[in-house]
Amino acid sequence: MADDIEAMTRFPVPDVEDLPEDLQERIESETERAGFTPNVFLALGYRPQQARAFVDYHDALLEETELEREEIELLIVAVSGVNDCLYCIVAHGALLRIYAEAPRLAEQIASNHRTAEINERHRTMLDFAVKLTEDPSAVSENDIERLEDHGFSRKAVWDIGNVVSFYNLSNRMAHLADMRPNDEFYQLGRDQTRKEE
């Protein structure tokens, strides 16, 4: 790693060379792509079989979806803000800045999506995400219909719910492990200007 930040503080961080070969290859691929090793991959290696399942689920959420990548990152940052998850706010905030080409957006979403510089469609999506996070039993058909009224298909609503649910899990594991964001994440996407809407 380029810095001395431990991937997590409450459980031992495994050495990459001690991990199964497929996880080593994934970490190597992510390191090459990012230019550093995201701490989440090092932390997840603590339980390799679970790490595989987590990474496979994550990949499926990105590959089989009706959502744009910017929308996925909006959801992750909003949910992580509600859950006070430092790792995911910082790491996915960086990705949101990059995919949205908006250097101020991540902090706005993490602190209060209702006042962020987003359109009504995305505000409605994040209202739903926060409701599913804070009060899941209150989610109703009306909530789904409201999303449909803003242009989301039923499959897209499923995809929204899946991302929200997965990152509620991720946030809780990051809290349990005291996962720490890499320094590099804090600066990614800061030099971009907001694209025209």
C-alpha positions as CSV (number, residue, x, y, z in Angstrom):
1,M,0.0,0.0,0.0
2,A,1.0,3.6,-0.6
3,D,0.2,4.5,3.0
4,D,0.4,3.0,6.5
5,I,-3.4,2.8,7.1
6,E,-4.4,-0.7,8.3
7,A,-7.2,-2.2,6.3
8,M,-9.2,-2.8,9.5
9,T,-8.3,-2.6,13.2
10,R,-10.5,-5.3,14.9
11,F,-9.5,-8.4,13.0
12,P,-6.1,-9.6,11.6
13,V,-5.4,-8.4,8.1
14,P,-4.2,-11.4,6.1
15,D,-1.1,-11.2,3.9
16,V,-2.1,-11.3,0.2
17,E,0.4,-14.1,-0.5
18,D,-1.4,-16.3,2.1
19,L,-4.8,-15.9,0.3
20,P,-6.2,-18.4,-2.2
21,E,-4.9,-17.8,-5.7
22,D,-8.2,-16.5,-7.1
23,L,-8.4,-13.8,-4.5
24,Q,-4.8,-12.9,-5.0
25,E,-5.6,-12.5,-8.7
26,R,-8.6,-10.3,-7.9
27,I,-6.6,-8.1,-5.6
28,E,-3.8,-7.8,-8.2
29,S,-6.4,-6.8,-10.8
30,E,-8.0,-4.2,-8.5
31,T,-4.6,-2.8,-7.5
32,E,-3.6,-2.5,-11.1
33,R,-6.8,-0.8,-12.0
34,A,-6.8,1.7,-9.1
35,G,-3.1,2.2,-8.7
36,F,-3.4,1.1,-5.0
37,T,-5.0,-1.8,-3.2
38,P,-8.4,-0.8,-1.8
39,N,-8.4,-1.8,1.8
40,V,-11.8,-3.6,1.5
41,F,-10.1,-6.4,-0.5
42,L,-7.5,-6.9,2.2
43,A,-10.1,-6.9,5.0
44,L,-12.4,-9.3,3.2
45,G,-9.6,-11.7,2.8
46,Y,-9.9,-12.6,6.5
47,R,-12.7,-15.0,5.5
48,P,-11.9,-16.1,1.9
49,Q,-15.0,-18.1,1.1
50,Q,-17.2,-15.2,2.3
51,A,-14.9,-12.8,0.4
52,R,-15.6,-14.7,-2.9
53,A,-19.4,-14.5,-2.3
54,F,-19.2,-10.8,-1.4
55,V,-17.2,-10.0,-4.5
56,D,-19.4,-12.1,-6.8
57,Y,-22.5,-10.4,-5.5
58,H,-20.9,-7.0,-5.9
59,D,-20.0,-7.8,-9.5
60,A,-23.5,-9.1,-10.3
61,L,-25.0,-5.8,-9.0
62,L,-22.8,-3.9,-11.5
63,E,-23.2,-6.4,-14.4
64,E,-27.0,-7.2,-14.3
65,T,-28.6,-3.9,-13.8
66,E,-30.8,-1.3,-15.4
67,L,-29.1,1.5,-13.4
68,E,-26.3,3.7,-14.6
69,R,-23.1,3.5,-12.6
70,E,-23.6,7.0,-11.4
71,E,-26.9,6.0,-9.9
72,I,-25.4,2.9,-8.2
73,E,-22.8,5.1,-6.6
74,L,-25.5,7.7,-5.5
75,L,-27.3,4.9,-3.8
76,I,-24.2,3.6,-2.0
77,V,-23.1,7.0,-0.8
78,A,-26.6,7.9,0.4
79,V,-27.1,4.6,2.3
80,S,-23.5,4.8,3.7
81,G,-24.3,8.4,4.9
82,V,-27.4,7.2,6.8
83,N,-25.3,4.4,8.3
84,D,-22.3,6.6,9.2
85,C,-20.0,4.3,7.3
86,L,-16.7,6.1,6.9
87,Y,-15.1,3.5,4.6
88,C,-18.0,3.4,2.1
89,I,-18.6,7.2,2.2
90,V,-15.0,7.8,1.3
91,A,-14.4,5.0,-1.1
92,H,-17.7,5.2,-3.0
93,G,-17.7,9.0,-2.7
94,A,-14.6,8.9,-4.8
95,L,-16.3,6.7,-7.4
96,L,-19.4,9.0,-7.3
97,R,-17.2,12.0,-8.0
98,I,-15.6,10.2,-11.0
99,Y,-18.8,8.7,-12.5
100,A,-20.9,11.9,-12.0
101,E,-18.0,14.2,-12.9
102,A,-19.1,16.2,-9.9
103,P,-16.3,16.9,-7.3
104,R,-18.7,18.3,-4.6
105,L,-21.5,15.8,-5.0
106,A,-20.4,13.0,-2.6
107,E,-20.3,15.1,0.5
108,Q,-23.7,16.6,-0.4
109,I,-25.2,13.1,-0.8
110,A,-23.6,11.6,2.3
111,S,-24.7,14.5,4.5
112,N,-28.3,15.1,3.1
113,H,-29.4,14.0,-0.3
114,R,-32.5,16.1,0.0
115,T,-30.5,19.3,-0.5
116,A,-27.9,17.9,-2.9
117,E,-27.5,19.2,-6.5
118,I,-29.4,16.3,-8.1
119,N,-32.5,16.0,-10.3
120,E,-35.9,15.0,-9.0
121,R,-35.6,11.5,-10.4
122,H,-32.5,10.8,-8.4
123,R,-33.9,12.5,-5.3
124,T,-36.9,10.2,-5.5
125,M,-34.6,7.2,-5.8
126,L,-32.5,8.3,-2.8
127,D,-35.7,8.9,-0.8
128,F,-36.6,5.3,-1.4
129,A,-33.1,4.1,-0.5
130,V,-33.1,5.9,2.8
131,K,-36.6,4.6,3.6
132,L,-35.5,1.0,2.8
133,T,-32.5,1.5,5.0
134,E,-34.2,3.2,8.0
135,D,-37.7,1.7,8.0
136,P,-37.8,-1.3,5.6
137,S,-41.2,-2.6,6.8
138,A,-42.8,0.7,5.8
139,V,-41.9,0.3,2.1
140,S,-45.1,-0.1,0.1
141,E,-46.4,-0.5,-3.4
142,N,-46.8,3.3,-3.4
143,D,-43.1,3.7,-3.0
144,I,-42.5,1.5,-6.0
145,E,-45.1,3.3,-8.1
146,R,-43.5,6.6,-7.2
147,L,-40.2,5.3,-8.6
148,E,-42.0,4.1,-11.7
149,D,-43.6,7.6,-12.1
150,H,-40.0,8.9,-12.3
151,G,-39.0,6.5,-15.1
152,F,-37.7,3.5,-13.2
153,S,-38.9,0.1,-14.4
154,R,-39.8,-2.7,-12.0
155,K,-36.5,-4.4,-12.7
156,A,-34.7,-1.1,-12.0
157,V,-36.6,-0.9,-8.7
158,W,-35.4,-4.4,-7.8
159,D,-31.9,-3.3,-8.7
160,I,-32.2,-0.2,-6.5
161,G,-33.4,-2.4,-3.6
162,N,-30.6,-4.9,-4.2
163,V,-27.9,-2.3,-4.1
164,V,-29.4,-0.7,-1.0
165,S,-29.6,-4.0,0.8
166,F,-26.1,-5.1,-0.1
167,Y,-24.6,-1.9,1.1
168,N,-26.5,-2.0,4.3
169,L,-24.7,-5.3,4.8
170,S,-21.4,-3.9,3.7
171,N,-21.7,-0.9,6.0
172,R,-22.4,-3.1,9.0
173,M,-19.3,-5.2,8.2
174,A,-17.2,-2.2,7.7
175,H,-18.3,-0.9,11.2
176,L,-17.7,-4.3,12.8
177,A,-14.2,-4.5,11.4
178,D,-13.4,-0.8,11.7
179,M,-12.4,-0.8,8.0
180,R,-10.3,2.2,7.2
181,P,-10.3,4.0,3.8
182,N,-7.1,4.4,1.9
183,D,-5.7,7.9,1.7
184,E,-5.9,7.8,-2.1
185,F,-9.7,7.7,-2.0
186,Y,-9.9,11.1,-0.4
187,Q,-8.5,12.9,-3.5
188,L,-9.9,10.8,-6.4
189,G,-12.2,12.8,-8.6
190,R,-11.5,16.2,-7.0
191,D,-10.1,17.8,-10.1
192,Q,-13.1,17.3,-12.3
193,T,-15.7,19.9,-13.1
194,R,-19.4,19.2,-12.9
195,K,-20.9,18.1,-16.3
196,E,-23.8,19.9,-17.7
197,E,-27.2,18.4,-16.8
